[in-house]
Amino acid sequence: MRNIEHLPAIDINELLIKDSPATVMVRVSGSSMEGVGICAGDYLVVDKGLAPTHGNIVIKDGDIALIAENPDYPPIEFKLAKSWKYGAS
């Protein structure tokens, strides 16, 4: 049996989360964002408290146009029946 070097524990929350009460994790479905490395089955850490700026990937409510980062997918426009808001990543 090999000797395994034990490294100190890593706190994922400390590394990825700045505002714990405003942060959620979502699982990705579909392939429309593959152009930016977001693939089906991935998990995203989303901070609902961040203000979106140009170039952010945003999950938002209301009238939405999803602009895919995969040229095989046209923009999708829709309205949500229930109002909710996430944030930017």
HTML snippet that shows the backbone in 3Dmol.js (N, CA, C, O; Angstrom):
<script src="https://3Dmol.org/build/3Dmol-min.js"></script>
<div id="view" style="width:600px;height:400px;position:relative"></div>
<script>
const pdb = `
ATOM      1  N   MET A   1       0.845  -1.188   0.000  1.00  0.00           N
ATOM      2  CA  MET A   1       0.000   0.000   0.000  1.00  0.00           C
ATOM      3  C   MET A   1       0.883   1.241   0.000  1.00  0.00           C
ATOM      4  O   MET A   1       1.872   1.302   0.730  1.00  0.00           O
ATOM      5  N   ARG A   2       0.536   2.210  -0.801  1.00  0.00           N
ATOM      6  CA  ARG A   2       1.304   3.452  -0.904  1.00  0.00           C
ATOM      7  C   ARG A   2       1.073   4.347   0.301  1.00  0.00           C
ATOM      8  O   ARG A   2       0.033   4.296   0.958  1.00  0.00           O
ATOM      9  N   ASN A   3       2.074   5.163   0.566  1.00  0.00           N
ATOM     10  CA  ASN A   3       1.889   6.218   1.560  1.00  0.00           C
ATOM     11  C   ASN A   3       1.167   7.371   0.880  1.00  0.00           C
ATOM     12  O   ASN A   3       1.603   7.848  -0.167  1.00  0.00           O
ATOM     13  N   ILE A   4       0.101   7.806   1.449  1.00  0.00           N
ATOM     14  CA  ILE A   4      -0.682   8.908   0.891  1.00  0.00           C
ATOM     15  C   ILE A   4      -0.448  10.143   1.745  1.00  0.00           C
ATOM     16  O   ILE A   4      -0.632  10.132   2.962  1.00  0.00           O
ATOM     17  N   GLU A   5      -0.036  11.210   1.065  1.00  0.00           N
ATOM     18  CA  GLU A   5       0.165  12.476   1.781  1.00  0.00           C
ATOM     19  C   GLU A   5      -1.186  13.088   2.102  1.00  0.00           C
ATOM     20  O   GLU A   5      -2.013  13.277   1.210  1.00  0.00           O
ATOM     21  N   HIS A   6      -1.411  13.393   3.346  1.00  0.00           N
ATOM     22  CA  HIS A   6      -2.667  14.011   3.760  1.00  0.00           C
ATOM     23  C   HIS A   6      -2.502  15.527   3.764  1.00  0.00           C
ATOM     24  O   HIS A   6      -1.654  16.073   4.471  1.00  0.00           O
ATOM     25  N   LEU A   7      -3.316  16.183   2.974  1.00  0.00           N
ATOM     26  CA  LEU A   7      -3.288  17.632   2.879  1.00  0.00           C
ATOM     27  C   LEU A   7      -4.333  18.219   3.816  1.00  0.00           C
ATOM     28  O   LEU A   7      -5.286  17.538   4.193  1.00  0.00           O
ATOM     29  N   PRO A   8      -4.156  19.473   4.189  1.00  0.00           N
ATOM     30  CA  PRO A   8      -5.167  20.091   5.051  1.00  0.00           C
ATOM     31  C   PRO A   8      -6.525  20.150   4.350  1.00  0.00           C
ATOM     32  O   PRO A   8      -6.599  20.235   3.124  1.00  0.00           O
ATOM     33  N   ALA A   9      -7.585  20.106   5.137  1.00  0.00           N
ATOM     34  CA  ALA A   9      -8.939  20.178   4.592  1.00  0.00           C
ATOM     35  C   ALA A   9      -9.165  21.530   3.918  1.00  0.00           C
ATOM     36  O   ALA A   9      -8.615  22.550   4.333  1.00  0.00           O
ATOM     37  N   ILE A  10      -9.983  21.512   2.878  1.00  0.00           N
ATOM     38  CA  ILE A  10     -10.331  22.735   2.158  1.00  0.00           C
ATOM     39  C   ILE A  10     -11.803  23.027   2.422  1.00  0.00           C
ATOM     40  O   ILE A  10     -12.650  22.144   2.283  1.00  0.00           O
ATOM     41  N   ASP A  11     -12.103  24.251   2.799  1.00  0.00           N
ATOM     42  CA  ASP A  11     -13.489  24.659   3.012  1.00  0.00           C
ATOM     43  C   ASP A  11     -14.014  25.285   1.722  1.00  0.00           C
ATOM     44  O   ASP A  11     -13.697  26.430   1.403  1.00  0.00           O
ATOM     45  N   ILE A  12     -14.817  24.523   0.988  1.00  0.00           N
ATOM     46  CA  ILE A  12     -15.357  25.003  -0.286  1.00  0.00           C
ATOM     47  C   ILE A  12     -16.181  26.266  -0.095  1.00  0.00           C
ATOM     48  O   ILE A  12     -16.133  27.168  -0.932  1.00  0.00           O
ATOM     49  N   ASN A  13     -16.940  26.344   1.001  1.00  0.00           N
ATOM     50  CA  ASN A  13     -17.734  27.551   1.270  1.00  0.00           C
ATOM     51  C   ASN A  13     -16.833  28.770   1.359  1.00  0.00           C
ATOM     52  O   ASN A  13     -17.160  29.825   0.815  1.00  0.00           O
ATOM     53  N   GLU A  14     -15.721  28.637   2.028  1.00  0.00           N
ATOM     54  CA  GLU A  14     -14.798  29.762   2.185  1.00  0.00           C
ATOM     55  C   GLU A  14     -14.205  30.185   0.843  1.00  0.00           C
ATOM     56  O   GLU A  14     -13.968  31.371   0.613  1.00  0.00           O
ATOM     57  N   LEU A  15     -13.968  29.227  -0.031  1.00  0.00           N
ATOM     58  CA  LEU A  15     -13.372  29.521  -1.335  1.00  0.00           C
ATOM     59  C   LEU A  15     -14.365  30.127  -2.326  1.00  0.00           C
ATOM     60  O   LEU A  15     -13.996  31.000  -3.112  1.00  0.00           O
ATOM     61  N   LEU A  16     -15.610  29.677  -2.299  1.00  0.00           N
ATOM     62  CA  LEU A  16     -16.560  30.052  -3.346  1.00  0.00           C
ATOM     63  C   LEU A  16     -17.638  31.046  -2.936  1.00  0.00           C
ATOM     64  O   LEU A  16     -18.226  31.695  -3.800  1.00  0.00           O
ATOM     65  N   ILE A  17     -17.913  31.182  -1.647  1.00  0.00           N
ATOM     66  CA  ILE A  17     -19.066  31.964  -1.216  1.00  0.00           C
ATOM     67  C   ILE A  17     -18.626  33.204  -0.446  1.00  0.00           C
ATOM     68  O   ILE A  17     -17.916  33.118   0.557  1.00  0.00           O
ATOM     69  N   LYS A  18     -19.069  34.368  -0.945  1.00  0.00           N
ATOM     70  CA  LYS A  18     -18.762  35.640  -0.279  1.00  0.00           C
ATOM     71  C   LYS A  18     -19.904  36.083   0.626  1.00  0.00           C
ATOM     72  O   LYS A  18     -19.665  36.663   1.685  1.00  0.00           O
ATOM     73  N   ASP A  19     -21.150  35.812   0.216  1.00  0.00           N
ATOM     74  CA  ASP A  19     -22.330  36.238   0.969  1.00  0.00           C
ATOM     75  C   ASP A  19     -23.241  35.027   1.146  1.00  0.00           C
ATOM     76  O   ASP A  19     -24.136  34.793   0.334  1.00  0.00           O
ATOM     77  N   SER A  20     -23.012  34.267   2.201  1.00  0.00           N
ATOM     78  CA  SER A  20     -23.697  32.995   2.405  1.00  0.00           C
ATOM     79  C   SER A  20     -25.225  33.075   2.342  1.00  0.00           C
ATOM     80  O   SER A  20     -25.832  32.245   1.665  1.00  0.00           O
ATOM     81  N   PRO A  21     -25.876  34.033   3.014  1.00  0.00           N
ATOM     82  CA  PRO A  21     -27.349  34.069   2.944  1.00  0.00           C
ATOM     83  C   PRO A  21     -27.889  34.348   1.540  1.00  0.00           C
ATOM     84  O   PRO A  21     -29.033  34.003   1.244  1.00  0.00           O
ATOM     85  N   ALA A  22     -27.092  34.962   0.681  1.00  0.00           N
ATOM     86  CA  ALA A  22     -27.557  35.326  -0.662  1.00  0.00           C
ATOM     87  C   ALA A  22     -27.081  34.344  -1.729  1.00  0.00           C
ATOM     88  O   ALA A  22     -27.235  34.610  -2.921  1.00  0.00           O
ATOM     89  N   THR A  23     -26.508  33.222  -1.322  1.00  0.00           N
ATOM     90  CA  THR A  23     -25.907  32.313  -2.288  1.00  0.00           C
ATOM     91  C   THR A  23     -26.677  31.002  -2.377  1.00  0.00           C
ATOM     92  O   THR A  23     -27.058  30.413  -1.366  1.00  0.00           O
ATOM     93  N   VAL A  24     -26.896  30.557  -3.619  1.00  0.00           N
ATOM     94  CA  VAL A  24     -27.550  29.274  -3.871  1.00  0.00           C
ATOM     95  C   VAL A  24     -26.725  28.490  -4.885  1.00  0.00           C
ATOM     96  O   VAL A  24     -25.894  29.052  -5.598  1.00  0.00           O
ATOM     97  N   MET A  25     -26.965  27.196  -4.935  1.00  0.00           N
ATOM     98  CA  MET A  25     -26.326  26.357  -5.936  1.00  0.00           C
ATOM     99  C   MET A  25     -27.417  25.828  -6.851  1.00  0.00           C
ATOM    100  O   MET A  25     -28.451  25.354  -6.382  1.00  0.00           O
ATOM    101  N   VAL A  26     -27.189  25.907  -8.158  1.00  0.00           N
ATOM    102  CA  VAL A  26     -28.154  25.410  -9.139  1.00  0.00           C
ATOM    103  C   VAL A  26     -27.463  24.404 -10.047  1.00  0.00           C
ATOM    104  O   VAL A  26     -26.259  24.491 -10.289  1.00  0.00           O
ATOM    105  N   ARG A  27     -28.237  23.455 -10.543  1.00  0.00           N
ATOM    106  CA  ARG A  27     -27.690  22.451 -11.461  1.00  0.00           C
ATOM    107  C   ARG A  27     -28.115  22.803 -12.877  1.00  0.00           C
ATOM    108  O   ARG A  27     -29.272  23.150 -13.116  1.00  0.00           O
ATOM    109  N   VAL A  28     -27.191  22.714 -13.804  1.00  0.00           N
ATOM    110  CA  VAL A  28     -27.411  23.088 -15.203  1.00  0.00           C
ATOM    111  C   VAL A  28     -28.048  21.930 -15.966  1.00  0.00           C
ATOM    112  O   VAL A  28     -27.683  20.768 -15.780  1.00  0.00           O
ATOM    113  N   SER A  29     -29.016  22.273 -16.835  1.00  0.00           N
ATOM    114  CA  SER A  29     -29.532  21.298 -17.784  1.00  0.00           C
ATOM    115  C   SER A  29     -29.424  21.914 -19.171  1.00  0.00           C
ATOM    116  O   SER A  29     -29.536  23.131 -19.318  1.00  0.00           O
ATOM    117  N   GLY A  30     -29.213  21.104 -20.170  1.00  0.00           N
ATOM    118  CA  GLY A  30     -29.097  21.592 -21.541  1.00  0.00           C
ATOM    119  C   GLY A  30     -27.670  21.960 -21.900  1.00  0.00           C
ATOM    120  O   GLY A  30     -26.763  21.910 -21.069  1.00  0.00           O
ATOM    121  N   SER A  31     -27.495  22.333 -23.166  1.00  0.00           N
ATOM    122  CA  SER A  31     -26.147  22.603 -23.670  1.00  0.00           C
ATOM    123  C   SER A  31     -25.987  24.001 -24.256  1.00  0.00           C
ATOM    124  O   SER A  31     -25.002  24.268 -24.945  1.00  0.00           O
ATOM    125  N   SER A  32     -26.933  24.897 -23.996  1.00  0.00           N
ATOM    126  CA  SER A  32     -26.903  26.215 -24.635  1.00  0.00           C
ATOM    127  C   SER A  32     -25.776  27.114 -24.143  1.00  0.00           C
ATOM    128  O   SER A  32     -25.470  28.108 -24.801  1.00  0.00           O
ATOM    129  N   MET A  33     -25.152  26.808 -23.020  1.00  0.00           N
ATOM    130  CA  MET A  33     -24.072  27.656 -22.503  1.00  0.00           C
ATOM    131  C   MET A  33     -22.700  26.989 -22.596  1.00  0.00           C
ATOM    132  O   MET A  33     -21.755  27.411 -21.928  1.00  0.00           O
ATOM    133  N   GLU A  34     -22.593  25.948 -23.424  1.00  0.00           N
ATOM    134  CA  GLU A  34     -21.322  25.236 -23.553  1.00  0.00           C
ATOM    135  C   GLU A  34     -20.195  26.130 -24.060  1.00  0.00           C
ATOM    136  O   GLU A  34     -19.026  25.873 -23.771  1.00  0.00           O
ATOM    137  N   GLY A  35     -20.533  27.176 -24.812  1.00  0.00           N
ATOM    138  CA  GLY A  35     -19.520  28.084 -25.356  1.00  0.00           C
ATOM    139  C   GLY A  35     -18.717  28.801 -24.283  1.00  0.00           C
ATOM    140  O   GLY A  35     -17.623  29.295 -24.559  1.00  0.00           O
ATOM    141  N   VAL A  36     -19.239  28.865 -23.068  1.00  0.00           N
ATOM    142  CA  VAL A  36     -18.505  29.486 -21.956  1.00  0.00           C
ATOM    143  C   VAL A  36     -18.147  28.442 -20.898  1.00  0.00           C
ATOM    144  O   VAL A  36     -17.831  28.785 -19.758  1.00  0.00           O
ATOM    145  N   GLY A  37     -18.200  27.167 -21.285  1.00  0.00           N
ATOM    146  CA  GLY A  37     -17.776  26.110 -20.380  1.00  0.00           C
ATOM    147  C   GLY A  37     -18.796  25.680 -19.354  1.00  0.00           C
ATOM    148  O   GLY A  37     -18.447  24.991 -18.396  1.00  0.00           O
ATOM    149  N   ILE A  38     -20.063  26.070 -19.527  1.00  0.00           N
ATOM    150  CA  ILE A  38     -21.131  25.646 -18.612  1.00  0.00           C
ATOM    151  C   ILE A  38     -21.899  24.531 -19.311  1.00  0.00           C
ATOM    152  O   ILE A  38     -22.574  24.763 -20.314  1.00  0.00           O
ATOM    153  N   CYS A  39     -21.790  23.317 -18.773  1.00  0.00           N
ATOM    154  CA  CYS A  39     -22.334  22.139 -19.447  1.00  0.00           C
ATOM    155  C   CYS A  39     -23.417  21.473 -18.608  1.00  0.00           C
ATOM    156  O   CYS A  39     -23.499  21.679 -17.397  1.00  0.00           O
ATOM    157  N   ALA A  40     -24.241  20.676 -19.271  1.00  0.00           N
ATOM    158  CA  ALA A  40     -25.301  19.936 -18.584  1.00  0.00           C
ATOM    159  C   ALA A  40     -24.707  19.132 -17.436  1.00  0.00           C
ATOM    160  O   ALA A  40     -23.688  18.459 -17.590  1.00  0.00           O
ATOM    161  N   GLY A  41     -25.363  19.217 -16.282  1.00  0.00           N
ATOM    162  CA  GLY A  41     -24.901  18.494 -15.112  1.00  0.00           C
ATOM    163  C   GLY A  41     -23.977  19.295 -14.213  1.00  0.00           C
ATOM    164  O   GLY A  41     -23.733  18.908 -13.070  1.00  0.00           O
ATOM    165  N   ASP A  42     -23.457  20.414 -14.722  1.00  0.00           N
ATOM    166  CA  ASP A  42     -22.597  21.274 -13.889  1.00  0.00           C
ATOM    167  C   ASP A  42     -23.421  21.892 -12.766  1.00  0.00           C
ATOM    168  O   ASP A  42     -24.638  22.044 -12.874  1.00  0.00           O
ATOM    169  N   TYR A  43     -22.739  22.237 -11.703  1.00  0.00           N
ATOM    170  CA  TYR A  43     -23.355  22.993 -10.615  1.00  0.00           C
ATOM    171  C   TYR A  43     -22.791  24.403 -10.641  1.00  0.00           C
ATOM    172  O   TYR A  43     -21.584  24.587 -10.795  1.00  0.00           O
ATOM    173  N   LEU A  44     -23.660  25.405 -10.491  1.00  0.00           N
ATOM    174  CA  LEU A  44     -23.237  26.800 -10.456  1.00  0.00           C
ATOM    175  C   LEU A  44     -23.496  27.372  -9.077  1.00  0.00           C
ATOM    176  O   LEU A  44     -24.544  27.126  -8.481  1.00  0.00           O
ATOM    177  N   VAL A  45     -22.547  28.130  -8.575  1.00  0.00           N
ATOM    178  CA  VAL A  45     -22.726  28.867  -7.332  1.00  0.00           C
ATOM    179  C   VAL A  45     -23.187  30.258  -7.746  1.00  0.00           C
ATOM    180  O   VAL A  45     -22.465  30.971  -8.444  1.00  0.00           O
ATOM    181  N   VAL A  46     -24.390  30.649  -7.319  1.00  0.00           N
ATOM    182  CA  VAL A  46     -24.993  31.915  -7.743  1.00  0.00           C
ATOM    183  C   VAL A  46     -25.185  32.817  -6.531  1.00  0.00           C
ATOM    184  O   VAL A  46     -25.825  32.438  -5.551  1.00  0.00           O
ATOM    185  N   ASP A  47     -24.620  34.015  -6.617  1.00  0.00           N
ATOM    186  CA  ASP A  47     -24.762  35.013  -5.558  1.00  0.00           C
ATOM    187  C   ASP A  47     -25.911  35.936  -5.925  1.00  0.00           C
ATOM    188  O   ASP A  47     -25.777  36.763  -6.827  1.00  0.00           O
ATOM    189  N   LYS A  48     -27.049  35.805  -5.233  1.00  0.00           N
ATOM    190  CA  LYS A  48     -28.238  36.605  -5.541  1.00  0.00           C
ATOM    191  C   LYS A  48     -28.049  38.076  -5.198  1.00  0.00           C
ATOM    192  O   LYS A  48     -28.857  38.909  -5.609  1.00  0.00           O
ATOM    193  N   GLY A  49     -27.005  38.412  -4.458  1.00  0.00           N
ATOM    194  CA  GLY A  49     -26.780  39.786  -4.042  1.00  0.00           C
ATOM    195  C   GLY A  49     -25.930  40.596  -5.002  1.00  0.00           C
ATOM    196  O   GLY A  49     -25.831  41.813  -4.846  1.00  0.00           O
ATOM    197  N   LEU A  50     -25.314  39.963  -5.991  1.00  0.00           N
ATOM    198  CA  LEU A  50     -24.473  40.697  -6.931  1.00  0.00           C
ATOM    199  C   LEU A  50     -25.315  41.472  -7.936  1.00  0.00           C
ATOM    200  O   LEU A  50     -26.328  40.974  -8.425  1.00  0.00           O
ATOM    201  N   ALA A  51     -24.892  42.678  -8.235  1.00  0.00           N
ATOM    202  CA  ALA A  51     -25.544  43.464  -9.289  1.00  0.00           C
ATOM    203  C   ALA A  51     -24.909  43.056 -10.619  1.00  0.00           C
ATOM    204  O   ALA A  51     -23.689  43.129 -10.766  1.00  0.00           O
ATOM    205  N   PRO A  52     -25.717  42.631 -11.584  1.00  0.00           N
ATOM    206  CA  PRO A  52     -25.149  42.210 -12.864  1.00  0.00           C
ATOM    207  C   PRO A  52     -24.529  43.367 -13.627  1.00  0.00           C
ATOM    208  O   PRO A  52     -25.035  44.489 -13.598  1.00  0.00           O
ATOM    209  N   THR A  53     -23.441  43.085 -14.300  1.00  0.00           N
ATOM    210  CA  THR A  53     -22.786  44.055 -15.173  1.00  0.00           C
ATOM    211  C   THR A  53     -22.556  43.394 -16.530  1.00  0.00           C
ATOM    212  O   THR A  53     -22.712  42.181 -16.673  1.00  0.00           O
ATOM    213  N   HIS A  54     -22.190  44.187 -17.509  1.00  0.00           N
ATOM    214  CA  HIS A  54     -21.972  43.687 -18.866  1.00  0.00           C
ATOM    215  C   HIS A  54     -21.005  42.509 -18.843  1.00  0.00           C
ATOM    216  O   HIS A  54     -19.930  42.588 -18.249  1.00  0.00           O
ATOM    217  N   GLY A  55     -21.391  41.432 -19.486  1.00  0.00           N
ATOM    218  CA  GLY A  55     -20.537  40.265 -19.577  1.00  0.00           C
ATOM    219  C   GLY A  55     -20.806  39.202 -18.524  1.00  0.00           C
ATOM    220  O   GLY A  55     -20.296  38.087 -18.633  1.00  0.00           O
ATOM    221  N   ASN A  56     -21.608  39.529 -17.491  1.00  0.00           N
ATOM    222  CA  ASN A  56     -21.960  38.530 -16.480  1.00  0.00           C
ATOM    223  C   ASN A  56     -22.947  37.517 -17.059  1.00  0.00           C
ATOM    224  O   ASN A  56     -23.672  37.800 -18.013  1.00  0.00           O
ATOM    225  N   ILE A  57     -22.950  36.359 -16.467  1.00  0.00           N
ATOM    226  CA  ILE A  57     -23.992  35.377 -16.744  1.00  0.00           C
ATOM    227  C   ILE A  57     -25.025  35.584 -15.652  1.00  0.00           C
ATOM    228  O   ILE A  57     -24.704  35.527 -14.465  1.00  0.00           O
ATOM    229  N   VAL A  58     -26.281  35.829 -16.061  1.00  0.00           N
ATOM    230  CA  VAL A  58     -27.306  36.253 -15.115  1.00  0.00           C
ATOM    231  C   VAL A  58     -28.501  35.300 -15.143  1.00  0.00           C
ATOM    232  O   VAL A  58     -28.921  34.848 -16.208  1.00  0.00           O
ATOM    233  N   ILE A  59     -29.037  35.005 -13.971  1.00  0.00           N
ATOM    234  CA  ILE A  59     -30.294  34.275 -13.826  1.00  0.00           C
ATOM    235  C   ILE A  59     -31.263  35.290 -13.240  1.00  0.00           C
ATOM    236  O   ILE A  59     -31.037  35.784 -12.136  1.00  0.00           O
ATOM    237  N   LYS A  60     -32.349  35.615 -13.964  1.00  0.00           N
ATOM    238  CA  LYS A  60     -33.215  36.713 -13.555  1.00  0.00           C
ATOM    239  C   LYS A  60     -34.664  36.435 -13.905  1.00  0.00           C
ATOM    240  O   LYS A  60     -34.957  35.533 -14.691  1.00  0.00           O
ATOM    241  N   ASP A  61     -35.576  37.212 -13.321  1.00  0.00           N
ATOM    242  CA  ASP A  61     -37.007  37.052 -13.583  1.00  0.00           C
ATOM    243  C   ASP A  61     -37.514  38.066 -14.593  1.00  0.00           C
ATOM    244  O   ASP A  61     -36.755  38.873 -15.130  1.00  0.00           O
ATOM    245  N   GLY A  62     -38.832  38.004 -14.841  1.00  0.00           N
ATOM    246  CA  GLY A  62     -39.482  38.971 -15.725  1.00  0.00           C
ATOM    247  C   GLY A  62     -39.375  38.567 -17.182  1.00  0.00           C
ATOM    248  O   GLY A  62     -39.315  37.380 -17.502  1.00  0.00           O
ATOM    249  N   ASP A  63     -39.352  39.563 -18.069  1.00  0.00           N
ATOM    250  CA  ASP A  63     -39.165  39.293 -19.490  1.00  0.00           C
ATOM    251  C   ASP A  63     -37.701  38.955 -19.696  1.00  0.00           C
ATOM    252  O   ASP A  63     -36.818  39.760 -19.400  1.00  0.00           O
ATOM    253  N   ILE A  64     -37.452  37.769 -20.201  1.00  0.00           N
ATOM    254  CA  ILE A  64     -36.078  37.285 -20.296  1.00  0.00           C
ATOM    255  C   ILE A  64     -35.755  36.915 -21.730  1.00  0.00           C
ATOM    256  O   ILE A  64     -36.580  36.343 -22.442  1.00  0.00           O
ATOM    257  N   ALA A  65     -34.565  37.245 -22.136  1.00  0.00           N
ATOM    258  CA  ALA A  65     -34.013  36.725 -23.374  1.00  0.00           C
ATOM    259  C   ALA A  65     -32.741  35.994 -22.997  1.00  0.00           C
ATOM    260  O   ALA A  65     -31.778  36.603 -22.532  1.00  0.00           O
ATOM    261  N   LEU A  66     -32.739  34.682 -23.199  1.00  0.00           N
ATOM    262  CA  LEU A  66     -31.546  33.903 -22.926  1.00  0.00           C
ATOM    263  C   LEU A  66     -30.709  33.875 -24.198  1.00  0.00           C
ATOM    264  O   LEU A  66     -31.153  33.403 -25.245  1.00  0.00           O
ATOM    265  N   ILE A  67     -29.506  34.383 -24.084  1.00  0.00           N
ATOM    266  CA  ILE A  67     -28.597  34.405 -25.224  1.00  0.00           C
ATOM    267  C   ILE A  67     -27.606  33.267 -25.032  1.00  0.00           C
ATOM    268  O   ILE A  67     -26.755  33.309 -24.144  1.00  0.00           O
ATOM    269  N   ALA A  68     -27.728  32.265 -25.867  1.00  0.00           N
ATOM    270  CA  ALA A  68     -26.887  31.078 -25.732  1.00  0.00           C
ATOM    271  C   ALA A  68     -25.433  31.387 -26.093  1.00  0.00           C
ATOM    272  O   ALA A  68     -25.150  32.282 -26.890  1.00  0.00           O
ATOM    273  N   GLU A  69     -24.543  30.644 -25.503  1.00  0.00           N
ATOM    274  CA  GLU A  69     -23.129  30.723 -25.844  1.00  0.00           C
ATOM    275  C   GLU A  69     -22.741  29.500 -26.670  1.00  0.00           C
ATOM    276  O   GLU A  69     -21.613  29.012 -26.602  1.00  0.00           O
ATOM    277  N   ASN A  70     -23.695  29.026 -27.441  1.00  0.00           N
ATOM    278  CA  ASN A  70     -23.492  27.925 -28.364  1.00  0.00           C
ATOM    279  C   ASN A  70     -24.226  28.322 -29.638  1.00  0.00           C
ATOM    280  O   ASN A  70     -25.439  28.525 -29.598  1.00  0.00           O
ATOM    281  N   PRO A  71     -23.530  28.441 -30.767  1.00  0.00           N
ATOM    282  CA  PRO A  71     -24.163  28.941 -31.992  1.00  0.00           C
ATOM    283  C   PRO A  71     -25.303  28.072 -32.516  1.00  0.00           C
ATOM    284  O   PRO A  71     -26.051  28.513 -33.389  1.00  0.00           O
ATOM    285  N   ASP A  72     -25.452  26.861 -32.012  1.00  0.00           N
ATOM    286  CA  ASP A  72     -26.545  25.988 -32.442  1.00  0.00           C
ATOM    287  C   ASP A  72     -27.887  26.392 -31.837  1.00  0.00           C
ATOM    288  O   ASP A  72     -28.923  25.849 -32.219  1.00  0.00           O
ATOM    289  N   TYR A  73     -27.881  27.351 -30.887  1.00  0.00           N
ATOM    290  CA  TYR A  73     -29.105  27.743 -30.190  1.00  0.00           C
ATOM    291  C   TYR A  73     -29.434  29.203 -30.432  1.00  0.00           C
ATOM    292  O   TYR A  73     -28.600  30.072 -30.177  1.00  0.00           O
ATOM    293  N   PRO A  74     -30.664  29.499 -30.931  1.00  0.00           N
ATOM    294  CA  PRO A  74     -31.082  30.893 -31.090  1.00  0.00           C
ATOM    295  C   PRO A  74     -31.470  31.479 -29.726  1.00  0.00           C
ATOM    296  O   PRO A  74     -31.679  30.728 -28.774  1.00  0.00           O
ATOM    297  N   PRO A  75     -31.570  32.818 -29.621  1.00  0.00           N
ATOM    298  CA  PRO A  75     -32.053  33.410 -28.363  1.00  0.00           C
ATOM    299  C   PRO A  75     -33.451  32.892 -28.028  1.00  0.00           C
ATOM    300  O   PRO A  75     -34.257  32.633 -28.921  1.00  0.00           O
ATOM    301  N   ILE A  76     -33.727  32.744 -26.742  1.00  0.00           N
ATOM    302  CA  ILE A  76     -35.029  32.277 -26.278  1.00  0.00           C
ATOM    303  C   ILE A  76     -35.644  33.398 -25.454  1.00  0.00           C
ATOM    304  O   ILE A  76     -35.030  33.873 -24.499  1.00  0.00           O
ATOM    305  N   GLU A  77     -36.859  33.829 -25.814  1.00  0.00           N
ATOM    306  CA  GLU A  77     -37.543  34.877 -25.061  1.00  0.00           C
ATOM    307  C   GLU A  77     -38.780  34.290 -24.414  1.00  0.00           C
ATOM    308  O   GLU A  77     -39.537  33.559 -25.053  1.00  0.00           O
ATOM    309  N   PHE A  78     -38.990  34.615 -23.126  1.00  0.00           N
ATOM    310  CA  PHE A  78     -40.157  34.120 -22.419  1.00  0.00           C
ATOM    311  C   PHE A  78     -40.426  34.957 -21.187  1.00  0.00           C
ATOM    312  O   PHE A  78     -39.600  35.770 -20.773  1.00  0.00           O
ATOM    313  N   LYS A  79     -41.610  34.741 -20.600  1.00  0.00           N
ATOM    314  CA  LYS A  79     -41.990  35.376 -19.343  1.00  0.00           C
ATOM    315  C   LYS A  79     -42.157  34.284 -18.301  1.00  0.00           C
ATOM    316  O   LYS A  79     -42.611  33.182 -18.609  1.00  0.00           O
ATOM    317  N   LEU A  80     -41.793  34.591 -17.085  1.00  0.00           N
ATOM    318  CA  LEU A  80     -42.002  33.654 -15.988  1.00  0.00           C
ATOM    319  C   LEU A  80     -43.355  33.925 -15.355  1.00  0.00           C
ATOM    320  O   LEU A  80     -43.772  35.077 -15.232  1.00  0.00           O
ATOM    321  N   ALA A  81     -44.035  32.868 -14.957  1.00  0.00           N
ATOM    322  CA  ALA A  81     -45.335  33.029 -14.322  1.00  0.00           C
ATOM    323  C   ALA A  81     -45.190  33.571 -12.907  1.00  0.00           C
ATOM    324  O   ALA A  81     -46.068  34.280 -12.416  1.00  0.00           O
ATOM    325  N   LYS A  82     -44.095  33.243 -12.259  1.00  0.00           N
ATOM    326  CA  LYS A  82     -43.875  33.663 -10.882  1.00  0.00           C
ATOM    327  C   LYS A  82     -42.600  34.508 -10.834  1.00  0.00           C
ATOM    328  O   LYS A  82     -41.592  34.153 -11.446  1.00  0.00           O
ATOM    329  N   SER A  83     -42.647  35.605 -10.119  1.00  0.00           N
ATOM    330  CA  SER A  83     -41.498  36.492 -10.031  1.00  0.00           C
ATOM    331  C   SER A  83     -40.446  35.935  -9.091  1.00  0.00           C
ATOM    332  O   SER A  83     -40.761  35.541  -7.968  1.00  0.00           O
ATOM    333  N   TRP A  84     -39.218  35.898  -9.534  1.00  0.00           N
ATOM    334  CA  TRP A  84     -38.092  35.504  -8.697  1.00  0.00           C
ATOM    335  C   TRP A  84     -36.841  36.084  -9.291  1.00  0.00           C
ATOM    336  O   TRP A  84     -36.827  36.458 -10.463  1.00  0.00           O
ATOM    337  N   LYS A  85     -35.805  36.167  -8.523  1.00  0.00           N
ATOM    338  CA  LYS A  85     -34.551  36.737  -9.004  1.00  0.00           C
ATOM    339  C   LYS A  85     -33.390  36.019  -8.366  1.00  0.00           C
ATOM    340  O   LYS A  85     -33.364  35.798  -7.156  1.00  0.00           O
ATOM    341  N   TYR A  86     -32.453  35.665  -9.172  1.00  0.00           N
ATOM    342  CA  TYR A  86     -31.200  35.152  -8.641  1.00  0.00           C
ATOM    343  C   TYR A  86     -30.170  36.234  -8.810  1.00  0.00           C
ATOM    344  O   TYR A  86     -30.423  37.364  -8.395  1.00  0.00           O
ATOM    345  N   GLY A  87     -29.048  35.967  -9.382  1.00  0.00           N
ATOM    346  CA  GLY A  87     -28.010  36.973  -9.444  1.00  0.00           C
ATOM    347  C   GLY A  87     -27.027  36.677 -10.535  1.00  0.00           C
ATOM    348  O   GLY A  87     -27.364  36.050 -11.539  1.00  0.00           O
ATOM    349  N   ALA A  88     -25.814  37.124 -10.343  1.00  0.00           N
ATOM    350  CA  ALA A  88     -24.774  37.001 -11.357  1.00  0.00           C
ATOM    351  C   ALA A  88     -23.708  36.041 -10.879  1.00  0.00           C
ATOM    352  O   ALA A  88     -23.522  35.829  -9.681  1.00  0.00           O
ATOM    353  N   SER A  89     -23.011  35.466 -11.847  1.00  0.00           N
ATOM    354  CA  SER A  89     -21.893  34.585 -11.497  1.00  0.00           C
ATOM    355  C   SER A  89     -20.664  35.019 -12.250  1.00  0.00           C
ATOM    356  O   SER A  89     -19.603  34.411 -12.104  1.00  0.00           O
TER     357      SER A  89
END
`;
const viewer = $3Dmol.createViewer("view");
viewer.addModel(pdb, "pdb");
viewer.setStyle({}, {cartoon: {color: "spectrum"}});
viewer.zoomTo();
viewer.render();
</script>
